[in-house]
Amino acid sequence: MTAAAREYELDSKMELRWARELARVNLYQLDGRRYKQAAFVPTASDYAALEKEHEKLKKLYAEQALEREILRDL
């Protein structure tokens, strides 16, 4: 368990707590329904908003890169 905690960069106390909780659950009844989330299906407007945000972030990154170059030259 310690090796798994290190590999996935988890707190070992959290991993022990999960193991204790899992030991209390009847594994044959564990079907995952409790943990399932509704599937998110992006719409065209979601994609458009993401593209707009992506362009905004690219411009911001370019401005900051230019500013770093100017400061480096100074």
C-alpha positions as CSV (number, residue, x, y, z in Angstrom):
1,M,0.0,0.0,0.0
2,T,2.9,2.4,0.7
3,A,4.3,1.8,-2.7
4,A,1.0,2.6,-4.3
5,A,0.6,5.8,-2.2
6,R,4.1,6.9,-3.4
7,E,3.4,6.0,-7.0
8,Y,0.2,8.0,-7.2
9,E,1.4,10.7,-4.8
10,L,-1.3,10.0,-2.3
11,D,-1.3,10.6,1.5
12,S,-0.8,7.2,3.1
13,K,-3.4,8.1,5.8
14,M,-6.0,8.7,3.1
15,E,-5.1,5.4,1.5
16,L,-5.5,3.5,4.8
17,R,-8.9,5.2,5.3
18,W,-10.1,4.1,1.9
19,A,-8.9,0.6,2.6
20,R,-10.9,0.5,5.9
21,E,-14.0,1.9,4.1
22,L,-13.6,-0.7,1.4
23,A,-13.3,-3.5,4.0
24,R,-16.7,-2.5,5.4
25,V,-18.4,-2.7,2.0
26,N,-19.7,-6.0,0.7
27,L,-17.8,-6.2,-2.6
28,Y,-20.5,-8.3,-4.2
29,Q,-23.0,-5.5,-3.8
30,L,-20.6,-2.8,-5.0
31,D,-21.9,-1.9,-8.5
32,G,-20.7,1.7,-8.7
33,R,-24.1,3.3,-9.0
34,R,-23.3,5.5,-6.0
35,Y,-20.2,6.9,-7.7
36,K,-21.5,7.3,-11.3
37,Q,-21.8,10.9,-12.6
38,A,-24.1,12.1,-15.3
39,A,-22.3,12.2,-18.7
40,F,-21.5,15.7,-19.9
41,V,-22.1,16.1,-23.6
42,P,-20.7,19.4,-24.8
43,T,-22.7,21.5,-27.2
44,A,-21.6,23.7,-30.0
45,S,-21.9,26.7,-27.8
46,D,-19.6,25.0,-25.2
47,Y,-17.0,24.5,-28.0
48,A,-17.3,28.1,-29.1
49,A,-16.8,29.4,-25.6
50,L,-13.7,27.2,-25.2
51,E,-12.3,28.3,-28.5
52,K,-12.8,32.0,-27.5
53,E,-11.1,31.4,-24.1
54,H,-8.3,29.5,-25.8
55,E,-7.6,32.5,-28.2
56,K,-7.7,34.9,-25.2
57,L,-5.2,32.7,-23.3
58,K,-2.9,32.5,-26.3
59,K,-2.9,36.3,-26.6
60,L,-2.2,36.7,-22.9
61,Y,0.7,34.2,-23.1
62,A,2.2,36.0,-26.2
63,E,2.0,39.3,-24.3
64,Q,3.7,37.9,-21.3
65,A,6.4,36.2,-23.4
66,L,7.1,39.5,-25.1
67,E,7.2,41.3,-21.8
68,R,9.7,38.7,-20.5
69,E,11.9,39.1,-23.6
70,I,11.9,42.9,-23.1
71,L,12.8,42.6,-19.4
72,R,15.5,40.1,-20.3
73,D,17.0,42.6,-22.8
74,L,16.9,45.4,-20.2
